[in-house]
Amino acid sequence: MHYSRLPKMALAAIVATTMFSAPALATEDGVIGTDDAGTGRTDDGARPEDRVPLPAQVQSEANAKAQIAMAYMDVRRGVLAPSQFNVLVQEAAASNPALNPDAMQLRVASSRLGGGTSTNATAAAISRVLAVGSVAQSTNYYCGPAAAYNILAYKGRTVSKYNKNHGLSQTTLASSTYLKTDANGATTWGSGAMRTGLNRWIGGADNYRYVANAKPNATLVKSALVYDIDQSWPFALETYESQTSLARYNNHPLWKSIGHWVTGFGYAASGDTIYIADPSWQLWGGYQKFSTGTADFTNKYLQVHGIIW
């Protein structure tokens, strides 16, 4: 995997020292210590709850948003007129009220792209990188709260709309009201808490802006990336690195399986490159932020869990 340094990032080795140990179950959130014997992980890294299909409403909203994002890419390429795109957005919002905040933003965004010809499409951004911070996770299992913190801090959402007495911190986000990290010992994909937690914080309800796509393909991740970043919304990705594979990113250790949350905050090459903030940088000596190929990252690390975007 190719890594590109961003300005003012700490130097770190990219290749981890190879270590061998007895087979162990996977852990979540970048835990370095002993693997939990009760996680119930299978060889592909999934917890039992990860195998339960997403609720129908959650799937419907995610599918509708995916269609919008892919249509948005067509507008950028000049093969779909903004007027046609706006009709699609309105139809999706009518049947999926949770998408209304997106619909309003996307109508504005599409109008900036011109009339949908190939000439006008060249005005679409080839790259865009948001000025997202990269806080380190404050415990060895708080990568979920840290990834969410990076999103909310960038958006200036320092107070929760779900409870105005809740100020932004990793500890608050880890509570059962939001990510359920402390209750579960991790921010688990199967709990759905990253999606509901972010939505509660920014919109006061479980269904608001963010949707969940499990095991996304590279086309969807690229579309979601460009779509969200063009609307100035960072998003969360839960990766999985198997102990049985040598595939690793950002200096993560080879001797164990790892479920880990990171934040997507930018793209280059029209979405073929993704920029990622990794909250484990103090634990494992990796980069605070790095860029890498979107398709390669998707295929290697997003095929057990997925994206919240």
TAJO-V537898 format. One record per residue. N is the residue number from 0. RES is the residue in one small letter. PHI is phi in radians with two decimals (999 if undefined). D_CENTER is the distance of its C-alpha to the mean C-alpha in Angstrom with 1 decimal. Layout:
# TAJO-V537898
N&RES&PHI&D_CENTER + N&RES&PHI&D_CENTER
This chain:
# TAJO-V537898
0&m&999&18.9 + 1&h&-1.61&19.6 + 2&y&-2.06&18.4 + 3&s&-2.08&19.2 + 4&r&-1.30&19.9 + 5&l&-1.77&19.1 + 6&p&-1.01&21.9 + 7&k&1.08&22.9 + 8&m&-1.67&20.8 + 9&a&-1.17&22.6 + 10&l&-1.28&24.1 + 11&a&-2.79&23.3 + 12&a&-1.24&24.3 + 13&i&-1.65&21.8 + 14&v&-1.69&23.7 + 15&a&-1.34&23.9 + 16&t&-1.22&27.4 + 17&t&-1.24&27.9 + 18&m&-2.30&28.8 + 19&f&-2.10&30.1 + 20&s&-2.61&30.4 + 21&a&-1.13&31.2 + 22&p&-0.93&28.6 + 23&a&-2.46&26.3 + 24&l&-1.26&23.7 + 25&a&-1.30&20.1 + 26&t&-2.11&18.6 + 27&e&-1.69&15.3 + 28&d&1.02&13.7 + 29&g&1.29&15.6 + 30&v&-1.11&19.0 + 31&i&-1.63&21.8 + 32&g&-1.26&24.7 + 33&t&-1.07&26.3 + 34&d&-1.15&24.2 + 35&d&-1.24&24.6 + 36&a&-1.24&27.3 + 37&g&-1.76&26.3 + 38&t&-1.24&22.8 + 39&g&1.27&24.1 + 40&r&-1.11&21.8 + 41&t&-1.79&23.1 + 42&d&-1.04&23.3 + 43&d&-1.54&20.0 + 44&g&1.62&18.1 + 45&a&-1.44&17.8 + 46&r&-1.37&19.1 + 47&p&-0.95&21.6 + 48&e&-1.21&19.5 + 49&d&-1.19&16.6 + 50&r&-1.48&19.3 + 51&v&-1.35&20.1 + 52&p&-1.02&19.0 + 53&l&-1.08&16.8 + 54&p&-0.94&19.3 + 55&a&-0.99&20.8 + 56&q&-1.12&19.8 + 57&v&-1.11&16.1 + 58&q&-1.11&16.5 + 59&s&-1.09&18.7 + 60&e&-1.13&16.3 + 61&a&-1.14&13.5 + 62&n&-1.12&16.2 + 63&a&-1.13&17.7 + 64&k&-1.18&14.6 + 65&a&-1.09&14.1 + 66&q&-1.10&17.8 + 67&i&-1.09&17.6 + 68&a&-1.10&15.0 + 69&m&-1.21&17.2 + 70&a&-1.17&20.2 + 71&y&-1.05&18.9 + 72&m&-1.11&18.7 + 73&d&-1.13&22.3 + 74&v&-1.11&23.3 + 75&r&-1.06&22.1 + 76&r&-1.41&24.1 + 77&g&1.48&27.1 + 78&v&-1.82&27.5 + 79&l&-2.42&26.9 + 80&a&-1.28&28.6 + 81&p&-0.94&26.8 + 82&s&-1.11&29.3 + 83&q&-1.17&28.3 + 84&f&-1.08&24.7 + 85&n&-1.09&25.5 + 86&v&-1.12&27.4 + 87&l&-1.06&24.4 + 88&v&-1.10&22.3 + 89&q&-1.11&25.1 + 90&e&-1.15&25.6 + 91&a&-1.15&22.0 + 92&a&-1.19&22.1 + 93&a&-1.15&25.5 + 94&s&-1.64&24.5 + 95&n&-2.36&21.1 + 96&p&-0.96&21.8 + 97&a&-1.11&18.3 + 98&l&-1.53&17.5 + 99&n&-0.97&20.3 + 100&p&-1.02&18.5 + 101&d&-1.19&16.7 + 102&a&-1.01&20.1 + 103&m&-1.11&21.9 + 104&q&-1.21&19.6 + 105&l&-1.20&19.6 + 106&r&-1.12&23.3 + 107&v&-1.17&23.7 + 108&a&-1.09&21.3 + 109&s&-1.16&23.1 + 110&s&-1.18&26.4 + 111&r&-1.39&25.6 + 112&l&-1.54&25.2 + 113&g&1.62&28.9 + 114&g&-1.60&30.8 + 115&g&1.53&28.9 + 116&t&-1.64&31.1 + 117&s&-1.10&30.3 + 118&t&-1.15&31.8 + 119&n&-1.17&29.8 + 120&a&-1.13&26.6 + 121&t&-1.16&27.1 + 122&a&-1.33&26.4 + 123&a&-1.14&22.7 + 124&a&-1.11&20.7 + 125&i&-1.41&20.4 + 126&s&-2.51&18.0 + 127&r&-2.72&16.3 + 128&v&-2.23&14.8 + 129&l&-1.42&14.1 + 130&a&-1.46&16.0 + 131&v&-1.53&13.2 + 132&g&-1.35&14.7 + 133&s&-2.42&13.8 + 134&v&-1.28&15.5 + 135&a&-1.40&16.3 + 136&q&-1.11&15.7 + 137&s&-1.46&19.1 + 138&t&-2.37&19.8 + 139&n&-1.31&19.1 + 140&y&-2.17&17.0 + 141&y&-1.79&15.1 + 142&c&-1.16&12.0 + 143&g&-1.10&10.2 + 144&p&-1.01&12.4 + 145&a&-1.18&12.1 + 146&a&-1.10&8.3 + 147&a&-1.17&9.1 + 148&y&-1.01&12.3 + 149&n&-1.04&11.1 + 150&i&-1.14&9.6 + 151&l&-1.23&12.8 + 152&a&-1.12&15.2 + 153&y&-1.05&14.4 + 154&k&-1.38&15.1 + 155&g&1.26&18.2 + 156&r&-1.60&17.6 + 157&t&-1.46&19.7 + 158&v&-2.23&21.3 + 159&s&-1.28&19.9 + 160&k&-1.37&21.1 + 161&y&-1.36&21.4 + 162&n&-2.65&23.9 + 163&k&-1.14&25.3 + 164&n&-1.49&26.5 + 165&h&-1.70&23.0 + 166&g&-1.63&22.2 + 167&l&-1.21&18.9 + 168&s&-2.81&18.7 + 169&q&-1.09&16.8 + 170&t&-1.11&19.8 + 171&t&-1.13&19.6 + 172&l&-1.12&16.0 + 173&a&-1.34&16.9 + 174&s&-1.26&19.7 + 175&s&-1.17&20.3 + 176&t&-1.21&20.0 + 177&y&-2.09&16.2 + 178&l&-1.61&14.1 + 179&k&1.04&17.3 + 180&t&-1.15&16.6 + 181&d&-1.17&20.3 + 182&a&-1.15&21.7 + 183&n&-1.71&19.8 + 184&g&1.30&19.8 + 185&a&-3.10&16.1 + 186&t&-1.60&13.0 + 187&t&-1.43&13.4 + 188&w&-1.09&11.5 + 189&g&-1.10&15.0 + 190&s&-1.25&15.6 + 191&g&1.23&13.0 + 192&a&-1.30&13.0 + 193&m&-1.13&9.5 + 194&r&-1.14&9.9 + 195&t&-1.18&13.6 + 196&g&-1.12&13.3 + 197&l&-1.11&11.3 + 198&n&-1.13&13.6 + 199&r&-1.06&16.6 + 200&w&-1.17&16.1 + 201&i&-1.57&15.9 + 202&g&-2.21&18.0 + 203&g&1.38&20.1 + 204&a&-2.56&19.3 + 205&d&-1.12&17.2 + 206&n&-1.93&16.7 + 207&y&-2.49&15.9 + 208&r&-1.91&13.2 + 209&y&-1.38&9.9 + 210&v&-2.17&10.2 + 211&a&-2.04&9.2 + 212&n&-2.14&9.8 + 213&a&-1.50&11.0 + 214&k&0.80&12.1 + 215&p&-1.24&11.3 + 216&n&-1.49&13.7 + 217&a&-1.14&13.4 + 218&t&-1.11&14.9 + 219&l&-1.16&12.3 + 220&v&-1.10&9.3 + 221&k&-1.09&11.7 + 222&s&-1.13&12.7 + 223&a&-1.09&9.5 + 224&l&-1.05&8.8 + 225&v&-1.14&12.4 + 226&y&-1.00&12.7 + 227&d&-1.18&10.2 + 228&i&-1.18&11.4 + 229&d&-1.12&14.9 + 230&q&-1.62&14.7 + 231&s&1.12&13.6 + 232&w&-2.11&10.4 + 233&p&-1.13&7.6 + 234&f&-2.51&4.1 + 235&a&-1.89&2.1 + 236&l&-2.24&2.8 + 237&e&-1.83&6.5 + 238&t&-1.65&9.0 + 239&y&-2.46&12.7 + 240&e&-2.07&15.7 + 241&s&-1.47&19.0 + 242&q&-1.09&22.1 + 243&t&-1.47&24.1 + 244&s&-2.11&22.3 + 245&l&-1.53&22.6 + 246&a&-1.23&19.2 + 247&r&-2.49&17.5 + 248&y&-2.29&15.5 + 249&n&0.91&16.2 + 250&n&1.18&19.3 + 251&h&-1.18&18.0 + 252&p&-1.19&21.2 + 253&l&-1.51&22.6 + 254&w&-1.46&24.7 + 255&k&-2.65&22.2 + 256&s&-1.54&19.3 + 257&i&-2.40&16.1 + 258&g&-1.73&13.0 + 259&h&-2.67&10.6 + 260&w&-1.67&7.4 + 261&v&-2.34&6.3 + 262&t&-2.05&5.3 + 263&g&-1.56&5.6 + 264&f&-2.39&8.9 + 265&g&-3.09&11.3 + 266&y&-2.53&13.0 + 267&a&-2.40&16.6 + 268&a&0.92&19.0 + 269&s&1.00&17.8 + 270&g&1.85&14.4 + 271&d&-1.25&15.8 + 272&t&-2.07&14.4 + 273&i&-2.02&11.0 + 274&y&-1.81&11.0 + 275&i&-2.28&9.0 + 276&a&-1.80&10.1 + 277&d&-1.98&11.0 + 278&p&-1.29&12.7 + 279&s&-1.54&15.0 + 280&w&-1.09&17.1 + 281&q&-1.36&20.1 + 282&l&-1.28&20.2 + 283&w&-2.07&20.2 + 284&g&1.27&21.3 + 285&g&-1.53&18.6 + 286&y&-1.29&17.4 + 287&q&-1.16&15.7 + 288&k&-2.43&14.0 + 289&f&-2.68&14.4 + 290&s&-2.17&14.1 + 291&t&-2.78&14.5 + 292&g&-1.21&15.0 + 293&t&-1.11&12.2 + 294&a&-1.14&14.4 + 295&d&-1.10&15.4 + 296&f&-1.12&12.1 + 297&t&-1.08&11.1 + 298&n&-1.18&14.6 + 299&k&-1.52&14.9 + 300&y&-2.19&11.9 + 301&l&-2.03&9.9 + 302&q&-1.79&13.1 + 303&v&-2.01&13.5 + 304&h&-1.88&10.4 + 305&g&2.90&7.5 + 306&i&-2.19&4.5 + 307&i&-2.05&4.9 + 308&w&-2.45&6.0
